[in-house]
Amino acid sequence: MAHGRYDCSEGCPVEAALNVIGGKWKGIILYHLLSETMRFNELKRLMPGITQRMLTKQLRELEADKLISRKVYPVVPPKVEYSMTDYGRTLDSIICALRDWGVKHMENAKPQPVQTSGA
């Protein structure tokens, strides 16, 4: 697929996109929120390798970039839900394409059995 050349003097559009959704956790968070609204601990359970501090940081950044929304319910104990915004949903096809590519990559990255010739 051919792509046009961009004048990156004002910044590269790919770099701009990756600055918003790049990193180890943001894509995974967005992927999970595409299917449903979730609470903090639900997200944390789906990503056992992420620390509470990092999840909080990533959620705040995604909220600041208007990709997700945070709804706080006035109850005790506090209840907070995260969901995709309409703007965040514009990433749906991109996140799904990354998932599909990741599946193929994982299949290609599997060690292939060594072929031995019969003697």
N, C-alpha and C positions, 0 to 999 in steps of 0.2 A: 504494500500500500504506500503510495507516494504521499509525502506531506510537504506543505509549503515551508519556505524559510521565513522565520519571524525576525523582525528587527528587535533584538533583545536589549537595545540601549535603554529602554524603559523597564526592562525586566522580562524574563522568559516566562511564558504562560505555563509551561510544564513545571518550572521551578515554583511558580506561584501556587499551583495546585498541590504540589507535594509539600509545600510549607504548611498547608492547611490540613491535609489528610495523611501526611507521611509519618514515619516513626513506627515503632513496634506495636503500639496498642490502638491508635486511633482507628485504623481500618477495621480492626476486630470489634471495637465498640460500635462503630457505625453498622457493621454487618449484623450484629445482634439486635440493634435497635431498628433495623429495617423491618423486621418481622413483628415486633411488638414493643409496647411501652414496658420499661423495666425499672425496678428499684435498684439502688446501689448494690445491695448484697446479692441480688440476682446476677448482676453483671460480674461481680467479684467471683462468684461461684463458677461462672463460665470461663473465667480466666485465672486459674489458680496461681499462675506465675507472676501476676501483677500485685504490687503492694497497694495498700489502701491509699497511701499518699500519692502514688503515681496515678491511680485510677481517678482520684479527686482532681489532680492537676489536668489530666487529659480531658475529663468531662468539662472542667471549667473552660479550657481552651476551645473545645468544640462548641460550647455554649456561646463564648465570646465571638466565635466566627459564624454564629447563627445557624449552625448545622443541626444542633439539638436544642430542645427546650427542657427546662427544669421546672417542675411544678411541686410546690411545697404545700402540704395540707396542714391546716392549723389543728393538729391533734397531738396528744402525748401518748407514747413517744412520737417524735417527729416522723412524718411520712413524706418521702421525696421520690418523685418519679421522673424518669428521663424518657424523652421520645424524640423522634425525628421531626424537624420542622419541614414545611413545604420546600424550603430552599435545600435542606439536607437531603430530601427525597430525590432531588435532581441527580444525586450520586448513585442512585439505585443501579442503573445499568453498568456503571463503572465498577462498583463494589462487586456485583455479580460476575462481571467479566474477570476481575482479579481472582475471585473464588474459582472460576472455571479454569483459568490459566494455572492457578496453584495446584488444582487436582492433577492436571496434565504434567506439571513440573514434578510433583511428588512421584508420579508413576515413572517418569523418565529418570529420576534421580535414584530409583531403587537399584541396588547392586544387581547386576545381571549374573545368572549362574554361569560358572566357567564351563565351557564346552570341552569335553575331553574326547579324544578320538579312541575308538575301540581298538585294542591291540590284539 
